[in-house]
Amino acid sequence: MTVIKRFIAGAVCPRCGQMDCLRMYRDDEREFRECVRCDFEDTQRLDGTPEVQELETRVNQAKPVLDAGERPIRFVPNPVKDSGK
């Protein structure tokens, strides 16, 4: 089965802002958009259900690797001064 890619007349690319450079094509369950100038790509399900994507947080990302000799900075709170009154 060959994929037929069609240009979308009057459409503006969300990344580069150029007009008439977006084309679209479909497979059995998805619709694809792509820009021929800046390589922008976007997909959407044909049944309209949203894509489930987990938000990136500090908990679900890999911990940064420190180079040899590097140490994390530790912040120590200032001591509370007694006014003596």
GROMACS elastic network, one bead per residue, 0.5 to 0.9 nm:
[ bonds ]
;  ai    aj funct       b0    kb
    3    25     6  0.69527   500
    3    26     6  0.75580   500
    3    27     6  0.78730   500
    4    24     6  0.84896   500
    4    25     6  0.62250   500
    4    26     6  0.81215   500
    5    23     6  0.61856   500
    5    24     6  0.55222   500
    5    26     6  0.82150   500
    6    22     6  0.84630   500
    6    23     6  0.51357   500
    6    24     6  0.54324   500
    6    25     6  0.65397   500
    7    11     6  0.86697   500
    7    20     6  0.71741   500
    7    21     6  0.70387   500
    7    22     6  0.57245   500
    7    24     6  0.63261   500
    8    11     6  0.56813   500
    8    12     6  0.89328   500
    8    20     6  0.66168   500
    8    21     6  0.77088   500
    8    22     6  0.57850   500
    8    23     6  0.55124   500
    8    24     6  0.70088   500
    9    12     6  0.89754   500
    9    19     6  0.83147   500
    9    20     6  0.57117   500
    9    21     6  0.85044   500
    9    22     6  0.81497   500
    9    23     6  0.88226   500
   10    19     6  0.60785   500
   10    20     6  0.53823   500
   10    21     6  0.87263   500
   10    22     6  0.88716   500
   11    18     6  0.84122   500
   11    19     6  0.56860   500
   11    20     6  0.55621   500
   11    21     6  0.74305   500
   11    22     6  0.64335   500
   11    23     6  0.89233   500
   12    15     6  0.87715   500
   12    16     6  0.82959   500
   12    17     6  0.56052   500
   12    18     6  0.55076   500
   12    20     6  0.64137   500
   12    21     6  0.72767   500
   12    22     6  0.70833   500
   13    16     6  0.57285   500
   13    18     6  0.55941   500
   13    19     6  0.65285   500
   13    20     6  0.80871   500
   13    21     6  0.69819   500
   13    22     6  0.63093   500
   13    34     6  0.84953   500
   13    35     6  0.65397   500
   13    38     6  0.86950   500
   13    40     6  0.77610   500
   14    17     6  0.57035   500
   14    18     6  0.83207   500
   14    40     6  0.81606   500
   15    18     6  0.84111   500
   15    35     6  0.87959   500
   15    38     6  0.75420   500
   15    40     6  0.67019   500
   16    35     6  0.87427   500
   16    37     6  0.80037   500
   16    38     6  0.64901   500
   16    40     6  0.83851   500
   18    21     6  0.65271   500
   18    22     6  0.87156   500
   18    35     6  0.89694   500
   18    37     6  0.81811   500
   19    22     6  0.76719   500
   20    23     6  0.83384   500
   20    35     6  0.89771   500
   21    34     6  0.83055   500
   21    35     6  0.55202   500
   21    36     6  0.56789   500
   21    37     6  0.66694   500
   22    33     6  0.66080   500
   22    34     6  0.55649   500
   22    36     6  0.65121   500
   22    37     6  0.85977   500
   22    40     6  0.88097   500
   23    32     6  0.83097   500
   23    33     6  0.57297   500
   23    34     6  0.55727   500
   23    35     6  0.64445   500
   23    36     6  0.75990   500
   24    31     6  0.71295   500
   24    32     6  0.54138   500
   24    34     6  0.64226   500
   24    35     6  0.89559   500
   25    30     6  0.86897   500
   25    31     6  0.59596   500
   25    32     6  0.53668   500
   25    33     6  0.68027   500
   25    34     6  0.88246   500
   26    29     6  0.75936   500
   26    30     6  0.57816   500
   26    32     6  0.60117   500
   26    33     6  0.89739   500
   26    46     6  0.87117   500
   27    30     6  0.55319   500
   27    31     6  0.66028   500
   27    32     6  0.83494   500
   28    31     6  0.85875   500
   28    46     6  0.83555   500
   29    44     6  0.87715   500
   29    45     6  0.60466   500
   29    46     6  0.56361   500
   29    47     6  0.76224   500
   30    43     6  0.66527   500
   30    44     6  0.56513   500
   30    46     6  0.53041   500
   30    47     6  0.84546   500
   31    42     6  0.84386   500
   31    43     6  0.56699   500
   31    44     6  0.52537   500
   31    45     6  0.61968   500
   31    46     6  0.63080   500
   32    41     6  0.72860   500
   32    42     6  0.58037   500
   32    44     6  0.65513   500
   32    45     6  0.88841   500
   33    40     6  0.79872   500
   33    41     6  0.57124   500
   33    42     6  0.51338   500
   33    43     6  0.63125   500
   33    44     6  0.86107   500
   34    38     6  0.87723   500
   34    39     6  0.64888   500
   34    40     6  0.53681   500
   34    42     6  0.64196   500
   34    43     6  0.88252   500
   35    38     6  0.58844   500
   35    39     6  0.52067   500
   35    40     6  0.50750   500
   35    41     6  0.67119   500
   36    39     6  0.58337   500
   36    40     6  0.78142   500
   37    40     6  0.80961   500
   44    47     6  0.87743   500
   44    48     6  0.74929   500
   44    49     6  0.85551   500
   44    50     6  0.78560   500
   44    51     6  0.78432   500
   45    48     6  0.55609   500
   45    49     6  0.64038   500
   45    50     6  0.72684   500
   45    51     6  0.77070   500
   46    49     6  0.78611   500
   47    50     6  0.89640   500
   54    57     6  0.88419   500
   54    60     6  0.89766   500
   55    60     6  0.86541   500
   56    59     6  0.81055   500
   56    60     6  0.65316   500
   56    61     6  0.68958   500
   57    60     6  0.56577   500
   57    61     6  0.64721   500
   58    61     6  0.55119   500
   58    62     6  0.81001   500
   58    63     6  0.83225   500
   59    62     6  0.81115   500
   59    63     6  0.88421   500
   61    64     6  0.88761   500
   62    65     6  0.88380   500
   66    69     6  0.80859   500
   66    70     6  0.59175   500
   66    71     6  0.72504   500
   66    72     6  0.83894   500
   67    70     6  0.56047   500
   67    71     6  0.85692   500
   68    71     6  0.86541   500
   76    79     6  0.88738   500
   77    80     6  0.89280   500
   78    81     6  0.89443   500
   81    84     6  0.88391   500
   82    85     6  0.82949   500
